[in-house]
Amino acid sequence: MTSTIRRIDSRVSSTEMSVMLTPSIRVLSLDGGSARCLSALVILEELIQHIKWDHQEHPLVDSRPYYHFDLICGTEWGAIIALMLGRLRMTINECILWFQQNAFRYTP
């Protein structure tokens, strides 16, 4: 077994090895207008539920997106949602509530 591992390691270049060992950056990009943002939040909530399910043994895993993403950005209404999720550290449900109460008031 050890010889197999060494043989595989010898085939991997140092550049490839450094890429494999470098932690990846997790980016959440929210795009678009009002209805698309609401659907993105619903999909994101489902994704976070799957993450929580995978980490049941770690009860301290936060369910807010800022905990799981290194960068949260967006355009148009997505930028406002990104601000609420990232900078204000709101939950997805808080964003959905705010969005339902306020988004159509500010949309032309």
FIKOLZA-1660 file (N, C-alpha, C; in steps of 0.1 Angstrom, whole numbers, plus 5000, padded with zeros to 4 digits):
% residues 108
   i   px   py   pz ch aa at
   1 5008 4988 5000  A  M  N
   1 5000 5000 5000  A  M CA
   1 5009 5013 5000  A  M  C
   2 5019 5013 5008  A  T  N
   2 5028 5024 5009  A  T CA
   2 5035 5027 4995  A  T  C
   3 5039 5016 4988  A  S  N
   3 5045 5018 4975  A  S CA
   3 5035 5023 4965  A  S  C
   4 5023 5019 4966  A  T  N
   4 5012 5025 4957  A  T CA
   4 5011 5040 4959  A  T  C
   5 5010 5044 4972  A  I  N
   5 5009 5058 4975  A  I CA
   5 5021 5066 4970  A  I  C
   6 5033 5061 4972  A  R  N
   6 5045 5068 4967  A  R CA
   6 5045 5068 4952  A  R  C
   7 5041 5058 4945  A  R  N
   7 5041 5058 4930  A  R CA
   7 5031 5068 4925  A  R  C
   8 5019 5069 4931  A  I  N
   8 5010 5080 4927  A  I CA
   8 5015 5094 4930  A  I  C
   9 5021 5096 4942  A  D  N
   9 5026 5109 4945  A  D CA
   9 5037 5113 4936  A  D  C
  10 5046 5103 4931  A  S  N
  10 5057 5107 4922  A  S CA
  10 5052 5111 4908  A  S  C
  11 5040 5108 4905  A  R  N
  11 5034 5112 4892  A  R CA
  11 5028 5126 4892  A  R  C
  12 5025 5131 4904  A  V  N
  12 5019 5144 4906  A  V CA
  12 5030 5155 4907  A  V  C
  13 5029 5165 4899  A  S  N
  13 5040 5175 4899  A  S CA
  13 5038 5184 4912  A  S  C
  14 5048 5191 4915  A  S  N
  14 5047 5200 4927  A  S CA
  14 5036 5210 4926  A  S  C
  15 5034 5215 4914  A  T  N
  15 5024 5225 4911  A  T CA
  15 5010 5219 4913  A  T  C
  16 5008 5207 4908  A  E  N
  16 4995 5201 4910  A  E CA
  16 4993 5198 4925  A  E  C
  17 5003 5194 4932  A  M  N
  17 5002 5191 4946  A  M CA
  17 4998 5203 4954  A  M  C
  18 5004 5214 4951  A  S  N
  18 5001 5227 4958  A  S CA
  18 4987 5231 4955  A  S  C
  19 4982 5229 4943  A  V  N
  19 4968 5233 4940  A  V CA
  19 4958 5224 4948  A  V  C
  20 4962 5211 4949  A  M  N
  20 4953 5202 4956  A  M CA
  20 4953 5205 4971  A  M  C
  21 4964 5210 4977  A  L  N
  21 4965 5213 4991  A  L CA
  21 4960 5227 4995  A  L  C
  22 4958 5236 4985  A  T  N
  22 4954 5249 4987  A  T CA
  22 4939 5249 4990  A  T  C
  23 4934 5255 5001  A  P  N
  23 4919 5255 5003  A  P CA
  23 4912 5263 4992  A  P  C
  24 4901 5259 4988  A  S  N
  24 4893 5266 4978  A  S CA
  24 4886 5278 4984  A  S  C
  25 4883 5287 4976  A  I  N
  25 4875 5299 4980  A  I CA
  25 4860 5296 4976  A  I  C
  26 4851 5298 4985  A  R  N
  26 4837 5296 4983  A  R CA
  26 4830 5309 4980  A  R  C
  27 4825 5311 4968  A  V  N
  27 4818 5323 4964  A  V CA
  27 4803 5320 4961  A  V  C
  28 4795 5329 4967  A  L  N
  28 4781 5329 4964  A  L CA
  28 4777 5341 4956  A  L  C
  29 4772 5339 4944  A  S  N
  29 4769 5351 4936  A  S CA
  29 4754 5350 4933  A  S  C
  30 4747 5361 4937  A  L  N
  30 4733 5363 4935  A  L CA
  30 4730 5373 4924  A  L  C
  31 4722 5369 4915  A  D  N
  31 4720 5377 4903  A  D CA
  31 4706 5381 4901  A  D  C
  32 4703 5393 4896  A  G  N
  32 4691 5396 4890  A  G CA
  32 4680 5403 4898  A  G  C
  33 4668 5403 4892  A  G  N
  33 4657 5410 4897  A  G CA
  33 4650 5403 4908  A  G  C
  34 4638 5409 4911  A  S  N
  34 4631 5405 4923  A  S CA
  34 4627 5390 4924  A  S  C
  35 4620 5385 4914  A  A  N
  35 4616 5371 4915  A  A CA
  35 4627 5361 4915  A  A  C
  36 4638 5364 4907  A  R  N
  36 4650 5355 4907  A  R CA
  36 4656 5355 4921  A  R  C
  37 4657 5366 4928  A  C  N
  37 4663 5367 4941  A  C CA
  37 4656 5358 4951  A  C  C
  38 4643 5359 4950  A  L  N
  38 4635 5351 4959  A  L CA
  38 4637 5336 4957  A  L  C
  39 4637 5332 4944  A  S  N
  39 4640 5318 4941  A  S CA
  39 4654 5314 4945  A  S  C
  40 4663 5323 4944  A  A  N
  40 4677 5320 4948  A  A CA
  40 4678 5318 4963  A  A  C
  41 4670 5326 4970  A  L  N
  41 4670 5324 4985  A  L CA
  41 4664 5310 4989  A  L  C
  42 4654 5306 4982  A  V  N
  42 4647 5293 4985  A  V CA
  42 4657 5282 4982  A  V  C
  43 4664 5283 4971  A  I  N
  43 4674 5273 4967  A  I CA
  43 4686 5273 4977  A  I  C
  44 4690 5284 4981  A  L  N
  44 4701 5286 4991  A  L CA
  44 4697 5280 5004  A  L  C
  45 4684 5282 5008  A  E  N
  45 4680 5276 5021  A  E CA
  45 4680 5260 5020  A  E  C
  46 4676 5255 5008  A  E  N
  46 4677 5240 5007  A  E CA
  46 4692 5235 5007  A  E  C
  47 4701 5243 5001  A  L  N
  47 4715 5239 5001  A  L CA
  47 4720 5240 5016  A  L  C
  48 4717 5250 5023  A  I  N
  48 4721 5251 5037  A  I CA
  48 4716 5239 5045  A  I  C
  49 4703 5235 5043  A  Q  N
  49 4698 5224 5050  A  Q CA
  49 4706 5211 5047  A  Q  C
  50 4710 5209 5035  A  H  N
  50 4718 5198 5032  A  H CA
  50 4732 5198 5039  A  H  C
  51 4737 5210 5040  A  I  N
  51 4750 5212 5047  A  I CA
  51 4748 5209 5061  A  I  C
  52 4738 5213 5067  A  K  N
  52 4735 5210 5082  A  K CA
  52 4733 5195 5084  A  K  C
  53 4726 5189 5074  A  W  N
  53 4724 5174 5075  A  W CA
  53 4737 5167 5075  A  W  C
  54 4746 5171 5066  A  D  N
  54 4760 5165 5065  A  D CA
  54 4768 5167 5077  A  D  C
  55 4765 5178 5085  A  H  N
  55 4774 5181 5097  A  H CA
  55 4766 5180 5110  A  H  C
  56 4757 5170 5111  A  Q  N
  56 4749 5168 5123  A  Q CA
  56 4758 5166 5135  A  Q  C
  57 4769 5160 5134  A  E  N
  57 4778 5157 5145  A  E CA
  57 4784 5170 5151  A  E  C
  58 4783 5181 5143  A  H  N
  58 4789 5194 5148  A  H CA
  58 4777 5203 5150  A  H  C
  59 4772 5204 5162  A  P  N
  59 4760 5212 5165  A  P CA
  59 4763 5227 5164  A  P  C
  60 4776 5231 5164  A  L  N
  60 4779 5245 5163  A  L CA
  60 4780 5251 5149  A  L  C
  61 4778 5243 5139  A  V  N
  61 4778 5247 5125  A  V CA
  61 4767 5257 5123  A  V  C
  62 4770 5269 5120  A  D  N
  62 4760 5280 5118  A  D CA
  62 4753 5278 5105  A  D  C
  63 4740 5281 5105  A  S  N
  63 4732 5279 5092  A  S CA
  63 4731 5292 5084  A  S  C
  64 4738 5302 5089  A  R  N
  64 4738 5315 5081  A  R CA
  64 4748 5314 5070  A  R  C
  65 4745 5319 5058  A  P  N
  65 4754 5318 5047  A  P CA
  65 4768 5324 5049  A  P  C
  66 4769 5335 5057  A  Y  N
  66 4783 5341 5059  A  Y CA
  66 4792 5330 5064  A  Y  C
  67 4788 5321 5072  A  Y  N
  67 4796 5310 5078  A  Y CA
  67 4802 5301 5067  A  Y  C
  68 4795 5299 5056  A  H  N
  68 4798 5289 5046  A  H CA
  68 4805 5294 5034  A  H  C
  69 4804 5308 5032  A  F  N
  69 4810 5313 5020  A  F CA
  69 4820 5324 5023  A  F  C
  70 4831 5324 5015  A  D  N
  70 4842 5334 5017  A  D CA
  70 4838 5348 5011  A  D  C
  71 4830 5348 5001  A  L  N
  71 4826 5360 4994  A  L CA
  71 4812 5358 4990  A  L  C
  72 4803 5368 4993  A  I  N
  72 4790 5369 4989  A  I CA
  72 4788 5382 4981  A  I  C
  73 4783 5380 4968  A  C  N
  73 4782 5392 4960  A  C CA
  73 4769 5391 4951  A  C  C
  74 4766 5401 4945  A  G  N
  74 4754 5401 4936  A  G CA
  74 4752 5413 4928  A  G  C
  75 4742 5413 4919  A  T  N
  75 4739 5424 4911  A  T CA
  75 4724 5428 4913  A  T  C
  76 4721 5440 4912  A  E  N
  76 4707 5445 4914  A  E CA
  76 4702 5441 4927  A  E  C
  77 4690 5434 4928  A  W  N
  77 4685 5430 4941  A  W CA
  77 4694 5420 4947  A  W  C
  78 4701 5412 4939  A  G  N
  78 4711 5402 4944  A  G CA
  78 4721 5409 4953  A  G  C
  79 4725 5421 4949  A  A  N
  79 4735 5428 4957  A  A CA
  79 4730 5432 4971  A  A  C
  80 4717 5436 4972  A  I  N
  80 4711 5439 4984  A  I CA
  80 4710 5427 4993  A  I  C
  81 4706 5416 4987  A  I  N
  81 4705 5403 4994  A  I CA
  81 4719 5399 4999  A  I  C
  82 4729 5400 4991  A  A  N
  82 4743 5397 4994  A  A CA
  82 4747 5405 5006  A  A  C
  83 4743 5418 5007  A  L  N
  83 4747 5427 5018  A  L CA
  83 4740 5422 5031  A  L  C
  84 4727 5418 5030  A  M  N
  84 4720 5413 5041  A  M CA
  84 4726 5400 5046  A  M  C
  85 4729 5391 5037  A  L  N
  85 4734 5377 5041  A  L CA
  85 4749 5378 5046  A  L  C
  86 4757 5386 5039  A  G  N
  86 4771 5387 5042  A  G CA
  86 4775 5397 5053  A  G  C
  87 4772 5410 5051  A  R  N
  87 4776 5420 5060  A  R CA
  87 4767 5420 5073  A  R  C
  88 4754 5420 5071  A  L  N
  88 4745 5420 5082  A  L CA
  88 4743 5407 5089  A  L  C
  89 4748 5396 5082  A  R  N
  89 4747 5382 5088  A  R CA
  89 4733 5378 5091  A  R  C
  90 4724 5382 5083  A  M  N
  90 4710 5378 5085  A  M CA
  90 4708 5363 5081  A  M  C
  91 4698 5357 5086  A  T  N
  91 4694 5343 5082  A  T CA
  91 4687 5344 5068  A  T  C
  92 4686 5333 5062  A  I  N
  92 4679 5333 5049  A  I CA
  92 4664 5336 5051  A  I  C
  93 4659 5330 5062  A  N  N
  93 4644 5333 5064  A  N CA
  93 4642 5348 5067  A  N  C
  94 4651 5354 5074  A  E  N
  94 4650 5369 5076  A  E CA
  94 4650 5376 5063  A  E  C
  95 4659 5372 5054  A  C  N
  95 4660 5379 5041  A  C CA
  95 4647 5377 5033  A  C  C
  96 4642 5364 5033  A  I  N
  96 4630 5362 5026  A  I CA
  96 4618 5370 5031  A  I  C
  97 4617 5371 5044  A  L  N
  97 4607 5380 5050  A  L CA
  97 4608 5394 5046  A  L  C
  98 4620 5399 5047  A  W  N
  98 4623 5413 5044  A  W CA
  98 4619 5415 5029  A  W  C
  99 4624 5406 5021  A  F  N
  99 4621 5407 5006  A  F CA
  99 4607 5407 5003  A  F  C
 100 4599 5398 5010  A  Q  N
 100 4585 5398 5007  A  Q CA
 100 4577 5410 5011  A  Q  C
 101 4582 5417 5022  A  Q  N
 101 4576 5429 5027  A  Q CA
 101 4580 5441 5020  A  Q  C
 102 4592 5442 5015  A  N  N
 102 4598 5454 5010  A  N CA
 102 4601 5455 4995  A  N  C
 103 4605 5444 4989  A  A  N
 103 4610 5444 4975  A  A CA
 103 4601 5451 4965  A  A  C
 104 4589 5447 4965  A  F  N
 104 4580 5452 4955  A  F CA
 104 4576 5467 4957  A  F  C
 105 4578 5472 4969  A  R  N
 105 4576 5486 4972  A  R CA
 105 4587 5494 4965  A  R  C
 106 4599 5489 4963  A  Y  N
 106 4610 5497 4957  A  Y CA
 106 4612 5493 4943  A  Y  C
 107 4605 5484 4937  A  T  N
 107 4606 5480 4923  A  T CA
 107 4597 5488 4914  A  T  C
 108 4603 5494 4904  A  P  N
 108 4594 5503 4895  A  P CA
 108 4584 5495 4887  A  P  C
% end
